[in-house]
Amino acid sequence: MKAANWLSHLEFDWRSPVWRHWLEELARDHLLVRYDERGCGLSDWTVEDFSFDAWVRDLETVVDALGLDRFPLLGISQGGPVAITYAIRHPERVSHLILYGTYARGLAKRGLTADEIEEHRAVLTLTKQGWGRDNPAYRQIFTTGFIPEASVEQMRWFNDLQRESTSPDNAVRFLREFGKIDVVDLLPEVSVPTLVLHARDDGRCPFEEGRRVAAGIADARFVPLEGRNHILLESEPAWRTFLAEVRRFLGIEEARRSSLPSTAHQAPLTILFTDMEGSTSLTQRLGDAKAQDLLRTHNGIVREALKAHDGSEIKHTGDGIMASFMSGSRALECAVSMQRAFAGHNESTEEPLRVRIGLNAGEPIAEDEDLFGTAVQMAARICTQAEPGQILAPIVVRELAAGKGFMFADRGEVMLRGFEDPVRLYELRWRE
């Protein structure tokens, strides 16, 4: 169970490169229950009671409506105090309490200086005036505070999430209510196993506030994370550390879940990437719900092909999927199967799936259920070189499949971003 936190939107978050990896990974081992809090996302925006106690009652209502008996509870940012309060009121229901990037004292309870108070008032004024405007100038300032190390695309998605998630008036109300939160005196009453994680240079919620939460809860474990983002991004090492710590805390055996070779036993693998063309423009044109349906179709086709060809899904990349194979020929067979399935889908729909596929082979490093290294980076770069409907691979993959009946066309040498030497690429002819 995830206590609601601002900003959120149940549908929009599935497409967002800022939140999607959270949802996928947290749902990998459990049924993930989440909801939009009052005044936010798909919940009613017109609501009178914005109080902290109302947020706690909303969590209680969701749990009771679902008939949940016992579950791990996750609180992120201001969802942390809500989760803490719930765990105190209902300790018999909370098996584990996980808190990330959170605090026990809202901004107004931290003994601010006169300059800090003036700055906070300015933020409220800017929020009121700039939140709903087409020009994202203010929203970009807000976004930078949450995810300073984000890519341009991730920042654009978070800018859009702000307007999708709530109104300017509600945004101001949220910020004011967050400032009033104070659960410091409740911390010693927490009696359930607790894990607290916090990024050292979190610009939205000070590191010391997270440390204060852990210090106030008996036997709580505190894990500092190296990073600046308030919302952990998929590409940063802190995200993998977060997942490993949470899974260890919950007693999940990673070895049981993953068939990846360990770092001590590297093995040659063929890496495959898919990438949907124009996913961002699809969302703008079709809307979140229909674009998500199209992504689910892509995911279903890819996963069926992986299952049939002994492939292992490594992760979702936002617009595609990364997978690995022990056999180069099986990887190529899988790529062909995917493109033929996409082509079949496109014959009977008004919204075609145009997907590029790139492959490479090598000895990547396996760590925390992911693969890293030059082999992976080159596979991703090769995928970006492909046209929709194409399958591209370097000579190493072509040689692995020599004598297996595959037909390749030489597409010449290309320079891949981040690599000094040109790479000769071959197109796998799958239509013949």
C-alpha positions in Angstrom: 0.0 0.0 0.0 1.4 3.4 -1.0 0.1 6.4 0.9 -0.8 9.1 -1.6 1.7 11.9 -2.2 1.6 15.0 -4.3 2.1 15.2 -7.2 0.3 12.2 -8.7 -2.2 11.2 -11.4 -3.1 7.5 -11.6 -3.2 7.3 -15.4 -0.6 9.9 -16.3 2.0 8.4 -14.0 2.0 5.1 -16.0 3.4 6.9 -19.0 5.7 9.2 -17.1 9.5 8.6 -17.3 9.6 10.1 -13.8 7.2 7.7 -12.1 6.7 4.7 -14.3 9.7 2.7 -13.1 8.5 3.2 -9.5 5.1 1.6 -10.3 6.6 -1.3 -12.3 9.2 -2.2 -9.8 7.0 -1.9 -6.7 4.4 -4.0 -8.5 6.9 -6.7 -9.5 6.8 -8.5 -6.2 3.5 -7.3 -4.7 0.0 -6.1 -5.5 0.6 -2.4 -5.5 -2.3 -0.3 -4.3 -2.2 3.5 -4.9 -4.7 6.3 -5.0 -4.8 10.0 -5.8 -5.3 12.1 -2.7 -8.2 14.5 -2.5 -7.8 17.6 -4.7 -5.3 15.8 -6.9 -5.1 13.6 -10.0 -8.3 11.6 -10.7 -9.7 12.3 -7.3 -12.2 15.2 -6.8 -10.5 18.6 -7.1 -13.4 20.4 -5.4 -13.0 19.5 -1.8 -13.3 21.6 1.4 -11.3 19.6 3.9 -7.6 19.7 3.0 -6.4 18.8 6.5 -3.7 16.3 7.5 -6.3 14.2 9.4 -8.4 14.0 6.2 -5.4 12.5 4.4 -5.0 9.9 7.0 -8.8 9.1 6.9 -8.5 8.7 3.1 -5.8 6.1 3.6 -8.0 4.3 6.2 -10.9 4.4 3.8 -9.0 2.8 0.9 -7.6 0.1 3.1 -11.0 -0.7 4.6 -12.7 -0.7 1.2 -10.2 -3.2 -0.1 -10.4 -5.4 3.0 -6.7 -5.5 3.4 -5.6 -7.3 6.6 -1.8 -6.8 6.7 0.6 -5.2 4.3 3.8 -3.2 3.9 3.1 0.6 3.8 5.1 3.0 1.8 5.2 6.8 2.4 7.0 9.1 0.0 7.5 12.9 0.7 4.5 14.2 2.6 3.0 10.7 2.3 5.5 9.8 5.0 3.8 11.5 7.9 0.4 10.1 6.7 2.0 6.6 6.7 3.5 7.1 10.1 0.2 8.2 11.6 -1.6 5.2 10.1 1.0 2.8 11.4 0.5 4.2 14.9 -3.3 3.9 14.7 -3.3 0.5 13.1 -0.1 -1.4 14.0 -1.8 -4.7 13.6 -2.2 -4.0 9.8 1.2 -2.7 8.9 3.9 -5.4 8.5 6.6 -3.0 7.4 6.9 0.8 7.2 9.0 2.2 4.3 9.7 5.9 4.3 11.5 7.7 1.5 12.4 11.4 1.1 10.1 12.4 3.9 9.9 14.5 7.1 8.2 14.8 10.4 8.1 18.6 10.4 6.5 20.7 7.7 8.3 23.8 6.5 6.4 26.1 9.0 7.5 23.9 11.9 11.2 24.1 11.3 12.1 27.4 12.9 12.6 29.3 9.6 14.6 32.5 9.4 13.0 35.7 8.3 14.5 35.3 4.8 13.3 31.7 4.5 9.7 32.8 5.5 9.8 35.5 2.9 11.1 33.0 0.3 8.2 30.6 1.2 5.7 33.4 0.7 7.2 34.2 -2.7 6.8 30.5 -3.7 3.1 30.6 -2.8 2.6 33.7 -4.9 4.4 32.3 -7.9 2.4 29.1 -7.6 -0.9 31.0 -7.5 0.1 33.0 -10.6 2.1 30.6 -12.7 0.8 27.1 -12.1 -1.9 27.0 -14.7 -0.3 29.0 -17.5 0.7 27.6 -20.9 4.2 29.1 -20.4 6.0 26.5 -18.2 8.5 29.0 -16.8 7.3 28.7 -13.2 6.6 25.0 -13.4 10.2 24.5 -14.7 11.5 26.2 -11.5 9.3 23.8 -9.4 10.4 20.8 -11.5 14.1 21.6 -11.0 13.6 21.5 -7.3 12.2 18.0 -7.5 14.4 16.4 -10.1 17.5 18.6 -10.8 19.3 15.8 -12.6 16.5 14.9 -14.9 16.7 14.8 -18.7 14.9 17.4 -20.8 12.2 14.8 -21.5 11.7 13.9 -17.9 11.4 17.6 -17.0 8.9 18.1 -19.7 6.8 15.3 -18.3 7.0 16.6 -14.8 6.0 20.1 -16.0 2.9 18.6 -17.6 2.2 16.5 -14.5 1.8 19.7 -12.5 -1.1 20.9 -14.6 -2.6 17.4 -15.0 -2.5 16.8 -11.3 -4.2 19.8 -9.7 -5.4 23.4 -10.0 -3.4 26.5 -9.1 -5.6 27.1 -6.1 -5.3 23.6 -4.9 -1.5 23.7 -5.4 -1.3 26.6 -3.0 -3.6 24.9 -0.5 -1.4 21.8 -0.6 1.8 23.7 0.0 0.2 25.6 3.0 -1.1 22.4 4.5 2.3 20.5 4.0 4.0 23.3 6.0 1.7 22.7 9.0 2.5 19.0 9.3 4.0 17.9 12.6 4.3 14.3 13.7 7.5 14.6 15.7 5.9 13.7 18.9 4.3 10.6 17.3 7.6 9.0 16.1 8.4 7.2 19.4 5.0 5.5 19.2 5.8 3.7 15.9 6.1 0.0 16.8 6.4 -1.7 13.4 9.7 -2.5 11.6 10.7 0.7 9.8 13.1 1.5 6.9 14.0 5.2 6.2 15.8 6.2 3.0 16.8 9.7 1.9 19.0 11.3 -0.8 21.9 13.2 0.8 21.4 16.3 -1.4 17.6 16.2 -1.8 16.8 19.8 -2.7 13.1 19.5 -1.9 13.3 17.8 1.6 16.5 18.3 3.6 18.5 15.2 4.4 18.5 16.1 8.1 14.7 15.8 8.2 14.9 12.2 7.0 17.6 11.5 9.6 15.4 13.1 12.2 12.5 10.7 11.3 14.8 7.6 11.6 16.3 8.8 14.9 12.8 9.3 16.4 11.6 5.7 15.6 12.9 2.9 17.8 15.1 0.4 15.8 14.4 2.2 12.5 17.1 1.6 9.9 18.4 4.7 8.1 19.9 4.4 4.6 21.5 7.5 3.0 21.4 7.6 -0.8 23.8 9.4 -3.0 21.9 11.8 -5.2 20.1 15.1 -5.5 16.7 14.1 -6.8 13.6 14.1 -4.6 12.1 11.6 -6.9 14.6 8.9 -7.7 15.1 8.5 -11.5 15.5 5.1 -13.1 19.0 5.9 -14.5 20.7 6.9 -11.2 22.5 4.4 -9.0 20.5 5.5 -6.0 17.4 4.0 -7.5 19.0 0.5 -7.7 20.2 0.9 -4.1 16.7 1.9 -3.0 15.2 -1.2 -4.7 17.8 -3.5 -3.2 17.3 -2.1 0.3 13.5 -2.3 0.1 13.5 -5.8 -1.2 16.0 -6.9 1.5 13.8 -5.2 4.1 10.8 -7.1 2.9 12.6 -10.4 2.8 12.5 -10.8 -1.0 15.2 -13.1 -2.3 16.5 -11.5 -5.4 18.3 -14.7 -6.5 14.9 -16.4 -6.6 13.5 -13.7 -9.0 16.3 -13.2 -11.4 18.1 -15.5 -13.8 20.8 -13.0 -14.6 24.4 -14.1 -14.2 26.2 -12.6 -11.2 29.0 -10.1 -11.5 31.4 -12.8 -10.5 30.3 -15.0 -13.3 29.9 -12.8 -16.4 28.6 -14.6 -19.5 28.2 -13.6 -23.1 24.8 -12.3 -23.7 22.9 -10.8 -26.7 21.1 -7.6 -25.7 18.0 -6.4 -27.5 16.2 -3.0 -27.2 12.8 -2.0 -28.6 11.7 1.6 -29.0 8.3 2.9 -30.0 8.4 5.8 -32.5 6.9 9.1 -31.3 5.5 8.0 -28.0 5.4 11.5 -26.7 3.5 12.8 -29.7 1.2 9.9 -29.4 0.3 10.9 -25.9 -0.4 14.5 -27.0 -2.5 13.3 -29.9 -4.4 10.4 -28.4 -4.5 11.3 -24.7 -3.0 9.4 -21.8 -5.5 6.5 -21.7 -5.3 5.6 -25.4 -1.6 6.1 -25.6 -1.2 3.8 -22.5 -3.4 1.2 -24.3 -1.0 1.3 -27.3 2.0 0.9 -25.0 0.4 -2.1 -23.3 -0.1 -3.7 -26.8 3.6 -3.2 -27.5 4.5 -4.7 -24.1 2.3 -7.7 -24.7 3.8 -8.4 -28.1 7.3 -8.1 -26.9 6.8 -10.2 -23.8 5.0 -13.0 -25.7 8.0 -13.1 -28.1 10.5 -13.1 -25.3 8.6 -16.0 -23.6 8.6 -18.0 -26.9 12.3 -17.4 -27.6 13.9 -17.8 -24.1 14.5 -14.1 -23.6 14.7 -12.4 -20.3 13.1 -9.0 -19.8 15.6 -6.7 -18.0 13.5 -3.5 -17.7 11.1 -1.2 -19.3 12.8 1.9 -20.7 9.7 4.1 -21.1 9.2 3.8 -24.9 10.4 0.2 -25.1 11.9 -2.9 -23.4 15.4 -4.1 -22.8 15.9 -7.9 -22.9 18.8 -10.4 -22.9 19.4 -13.8 -24.5 21.9 -16.5 -24.0 21.8 -17.2 -27.7 22.4 -14.8 -30.5 20.2 -16.7 -33.0 17.4 -16.9 -30.5 17.6 -13.1 -30.1 17.4 -12.6 -33.8 14.5 -15.0 -34.1 12.7 -13.1 -31.3 13.3 -9.7 -33.1 11.8 -11.1 -36.3 8.8 -12.5 -34.4 8.2 -9.1 -32.8 8.3 -7.1 -36.0 6.0 -9.6 -37.7 3.6 -9.3 -34.8 3.7 -5.5 -35.0 3.0 -5.7 -38.7 0.1 -8.0 -38.1 -1.3 -5.6 -35.5 -0.9 -2.7 -37.8 -3.0 -4.3 -40.6 -6.1 -4.2 -38.4 -5.8 -0.9 -36.5 -6.0 2.8 -37.2 -3.1 3.4 -34.7 -0.1 1.5 -35.9 2.8 0.4 -33.7 6.0 1.6 -35.3 8.9 0.0 -33.5 12.7 0.0 -34.0 14.9 -2.8 -32.7 18.6 -2.8 -32.0 20.9 -5.6 -30.8 24.4 -6.1 -29.6 26.4 -8.9 -27.9 29.1 -8.9 -25.3 29.7 -9.5 -21.6 27.7 -7.0 -19.6 27.9 -6.6 -15.8 24.9 -7.8 -13.9 23.9 -5.9 -10.8 20.7 -5.4 -8.9 18.6 -7.2 -11.6 20.0 -4.9 -14.3 22.8 -5.1 -16.9 25.4 -2.5 -17.4 28.5 -1.9 -19.5 29.7 -1.2 -23.1 27.6 -4.0 -24.6 24.4 -2.6 -23.2 25.2 1.0 -24.1 26.1 0.0 -27.7 22.8 -2.0 -28.1 20.8 1.1 -27.0 22.7 3.4 -29.4 22.2 0.9 -32.3 18.5 0.9 -31.6 18.3 4.7 -32.0 19.9 4.2 -35.5 17.1 2.0 -36.7 14.1 3.2 -38.6 10.7 2.1 -37.4 10.2 -1.5 -38.6 13.9 -2.1 -38.8 16.2 -4.6 -36.9 19.8 -3.5 -36.7 22.8 -5.4 -35.4 26.6 -5.1 -35.5 28.9 -7.8 -37.0 29.4 -9.6 -33.7 25.7 -10.5 -33.7 25.7 -11.4 -37.3 28.6 -13.8 -36.8 26.9 -15.4 -33.8 24.1 -16.4 -36.1 26.2 -17.5 -39.1 24.8 -20.5 -40.9 21.4 -20.1 -39.3 19.6 -18.9 -42.4 19.3 -15.2 -41.5 19.6 -12.6 -44.3 21.4 -9.4 -43.6 21.9 -6.2 -45.6 25.1 -4.1 -45.0 24.0 -0.6 -43.9 27.6 0.8 -43.6 29.5 2.4 -40.8 28.0 4.8 -38.4 29.2 6.9 -35.5 27.4 6.0 -32.3 27.1 8.7 -29.5 29.8 8.1 -26.9 31.9 5.7 -29.0 35.1 6.9 -30.7 35.3 4.4 -33.5 32.6 3.9 -36.2 30.5 0.7 -36.1 29.3 -1.2 -39.1 25.7 -2.1 -38.9 23.6 -4.8 -40.6 19.9 -4.8 -41.2 18.2 -8.2 -40.5 15.8 -8.8 -43.5 12.7 -10.1 -41.8 10.1 -9.5 -44.5 11.4 -12.1 -47.0 
